[in-house]
Amino acid sequence: MDILEYLNQEWVPALGCTEPASIAYAGMTSARQISGAATSLTLTVDPKIFKNCHAVGIPHSGHKIGIKWAAAIGCFLKNSKSELECFREIDEEVLTKASKLIDSGKIKIRIDRTRDNLFIDFEVTDGKDTGQCIIEGTHTNVTLVTKNGQTVFETNVGVGTKKEISARSWAASMSTAAMLEVVRNLNQEARSKVRNGSKLNLKIAKHGLTIFPQSFVKMIEGDLLTGIAGLVCAGVYARMWGEDFPVMSVAGSGNKGIVCSVPLTILEKEWNLDAGKIEEALVLAMLFTSKTTEVLGTLSAVCGCSNAAGIGLACALVYLQEGGEKEISFAINNMVGNVTGMICDGAKIGCALKTMTAVDAAFRATALAMSGIGIPFSDGIVGQTGSESLANLGKIAKDGMIRTDEEILKIMEAKI
């Protein structure tokens, strides 16, 4: 794999939160197998998909929120090629039909607690025909489509070799030295792709400030770090609220894309840096975000915006300040020793504050790293190197927080 192929798979546009978009995409694919309008549906998802769809806003819907709306809307969308930008197809007719389906009480949402990776099983009927779509592993990886129980499409590619997962595995397999070699030798096509995508994320961040209260905006003025963190917060808020702005996602998350790109884009002017250096730093941030996401899982018990994108940002900030492998390792240790344990309780507007915390932590972790200070191996879960710390972070997220994740899920289920 080369860097352009990686970017084509990991630096991709999304409208609204990727999890409800994935559900709507599954619903749209299922509904293509029935001849009439959907009259009922059954949706089975893994726990983390449920969390991320529970309270997040849906673009073009008049700020409708939640998993039932995502599922119902998906049944009446038509353009399956739109994938994670499918909410752009919403109109008044779609909303009216979706509302009637919700009001009918014929939407069943089930959580398959045996699933520890992304899983969506969407079954819809019009009373005569039944369509089914299963998505696994990544947000658009359709593995099965059926009509009236008969297979229409089935892949034997397997979840583990889907392109996006391969891209993350590629990033995870790379040493810091290898990553630095890649970013220092970016071709013009890769640089343009990174630059153009980062403009989208800055656009939604600036829009987010216009919908924030002036008391917040005034609070973040004057100090560069607070201002950058606040701008990221505003962008994530706008996205989670369902504002109609596409963003470039990293490792399956638009919020991660905002965390990685907005601070670096702002620093180009504030620190008077070469544009090429910013492009290189952004790719480094993406690679470390993908690497950490591979360690944590596509969806995790811990906040990926903080524990993956925050780490990616810290590594990029070190690069901008001419730090090397040693300083990057220190920065990772400082992040793991700080933000590990920030829970994921689903996608929602509250994620905005978590990303603000993550950006602040990344700058402070970098400042210490560039002064030769890293949280030492003797402290808690921190490893001797950044790579060891990431491995320990993965153990906490995948094994140690199973019970925590279950309690979070119970609290959220009770709100349906």
Secondary structure in CASP SS format (residue, H / E / C, confidence):
PFRMAT SS
TARGET T0000
AUTHOR 0000-0000-0000
METHOD secondary structure of the structure
MODEL  1
M C 1.00
D C 1.00
I H 1.00
L H 1.00
E H 1.00
Y H 1.00
L H 1.00
N H 1.00
Q H 1.00
E H 1.00
W C 1.00
V E 1.00
P E 1.00
A E 1.00
L E 1.00
G C 1.00
C C 1.00
T H 1.00
E H 1.00
P H 1.00
A H 1.00
S H 1.00
I H 1.00
A H 1.00
Y H 1.00
A H 1.00
G H 1.00
M H 1.00
T H 1.00
S H 1.00
A H 1.00
R C 1.00
Q C 1.00
I C 1.00
S C 1.00
G C 1.00
A C 1.00
A C 1.00
T C 1.00
S E 1.00
L E 1.00
T E 1.00
L E 1.00
T E 1.00
V E 1.00
D C 1.00
P H 1.00
K H 1.00
I H 1.00
F H 1.00
K H 1.00
N H 1.00
C H 1.00
H C 1.00
A C 1.00
V C 1.00
G E 1.00
I C 1.00
P C 1.00
H C 1.00
S C 1.00
G C 1.00
H C 1.00
K C 1.00
I E 1.00
G C 1.00
I H 1.00
K H 1.00
W H 1.00
A H 1.00
A H 1.00
A H 1.00
I H 1.00
G H 1.00
C C 1.00
F C 1.00
L C 1.00
K C 1.00
N C 1.00
S H 1.00
K H 1.00
S H 1.00
E H 1.00
L H 1.00
E H 1.00
C H 1.00
F H 1.00
R H 1.00
E H 1.00
I C 1.00
D C 1.00
E H 1.00
E H 1.00
V H 1.00
L H 1.00
T H 1.00
K H 1.00
A H 1.00
S H 1.00
K H 1.00
L H 1.00
I H 1.00
D H 1.00
S C 1.00
G C 1.00
K C 1.00
I E 1.00
K E 1.00
I E 1.00
R E 1.00
I E 1.00
D C 1.00
R C 1.00
T C 1.00
R C 1.00
D C 1.00
N C 1.00
L C 1.00
F E 1.00
I E 1.00
D E 1.00
F E 1.00
E E 1.00
V E 1.00
T E 1.00
D C 1.00
G C 1.00
K C 1.00
D C 1.00
T E 1.00
G E 1.00
Q E 1.00
C E 1.00
I E 1.00
I E 1.00
E E 1.00
G C 1.00
T C 1.00
H C 1.00
T C 1.00
N C 1.00
V E 1.00
T E 1.00
L E 1.00
V E 1.00
T E 1.00
K E 1.00
N C 1.00
G C 1.00
Q E 1.00
T E 1.00
V E 1.00
F E 1.00
E E 1.00
T C 1.00
N C 1.00
V C 1.00
G C 1.00
V H 1.00
G H 1.00
T H 1.00
K C 1.00
K H 1.00
E H 1.00
I H 1.00
S H 1.00
A H 1.00
R H 1.00
S H 1.00
W H 1.00
A H 1.00
A H 1.00
S H 1.00
M C 1.00
S C 1.00
T H 1.00
A H 1.00
A H 1.00
M H 1.00
L H 1.00
E H 1.00
V H 1.00
V H 1.00
R C 1.00
N C 1.00
L C 1.00
N C 1.00
Q H 1.00
E H 1.00
A H 1.00
R H 1.00
S H 1.00
K H 1.00
V H 1.00
R H 1.00
N H 1.00
G H 1.00
S H 1.00
K H 1.00
L H 1.00
N H 1.00
L H 1.00
K H 1.00
I H 1.00
A H 1.00
K H 1.00
H H 1.00
G H 1.00
L H 1.00
T H 1.00
I H 1.00
F C 1.00
P C 1.00
Q H 1.00
S H 1.00
F H 1.00
V H 1.00
K H 1.00
M H 1.00
I C 1.00
E C 1.00
G C 1.00
D C 1.00
L H 1.00
L H 1.00
T H 1.00
G H 1.00
I H 1.00
A H 1.00
G H 1.00
L H 1.00
V H 1.00
C H 1.00
A H 1.00
G H 1.00
V H 1.00
Y H 1.00
A H 1.00
R H 1.00
M H 1.00
W H 1.00
G C 1.00
E C 1.00
D C 1.00
F C 1.00
P E 1.00
V E 1.00
M E 1.00
S E 1.00
V E 1.00
A C 1.00
G C 1.00
S E 1.00
G H 1.00
N H 1.00
K H 1.00
G H 1.00
I H 1.00
V H 1.00
C H 1.00
S H 1.00
V H 1.00
P H 1.00
L H 1.00
T H 1.00
I H 1.00
L H 1.00
E H 1.00
K H 1.00
E H 1.00
W C 1.00
N C 1.00
L C 1.00
D C 1.00
A H 1.00
G H 1.00
K H 1.00
I H 1.00
E H 1.00
E H 1.00
A H 1.00
L H 1.00
V H 1.00
L H 1.00
A H 1.00
M H 1.00
L H 1.00
F H 1.00
T H 1.00
S H 1.00
K H 1.00
T H 1.00
T H 1.00
E H 1.00
V H 1.00
L H 1.00
G C 1.00
T C 1.00
L C 1.00
S C 1.00
A C 1.00
V E 1.00
C C 1.00
G H 1.00
C H 1.00
S H 1.00
N H 1.00
A H 1.00
A H 1.00
G H 1.00
I H 1.00
G H 1.00
L H 1.00
A H 1.00
C H 1.00
A H 1.00
L H 1.00
V H 1.00
Y H 1.00
L H 1.00
Q C 1.00
E C 1.00
G C 1.00
G C 1.00
E H 1.00
K H 1.00
E H 1.00
I H 1.00
S H 1.00
F H 1.00
A H 1.00
I H 1.00
N H 1.00
N H 1.00
M H 1.00
V H 1.00
G H 1.00
N H 1.00
V H 1.00
T C 1.00
G C 1.00
M C 1.00
I E 1.00
C C 1.00
D C 1.00
G C 1.00
A C 1.00
K C 1.00
I C 1.00
G C 1.00
C H 1.00
A H 1.00
L H 1.00
K H 1.00
T H 1.00
M H 1.00
T H 1.00
A H 1.00
V H 1.00
D H 1.00
A H 1.00
A H 1.00
F H 1.00
R H 1.00
A H 1.00
T H 1.00
A H 1.00
L H 1.00
A H 1.00
M H 1.00
S C 1.00
G C 1.00
I C 1.00
G C 1.00
I C 1.00
P C 1.00
F C 1.00
S C 1.00
D C 1.00
G C 1.00
I C 1.00
V C 1.00
G C 1.00
Q C 1.00
T C 1.00
G H 1.00
S H 1.00
E H 1.00
S H 1.00
L H 1.00
A H 1.00
N H 1.00
L H 1.00
G H 1.00
K H 1.00
I H 1.00
A H 1.00
K H 1.00
D H 1.00
G H 1.00
M C 1.00
I H 1.00
R H 1.00
T H 1.00
D H 1.00
E H 1.00
E H 1.00
I H 1.00
L H 1.00
K H 1.00
I H 1.00
M H 1.00
E H 1.00
A C 1.00
K C 1.00
I C 1.00
END
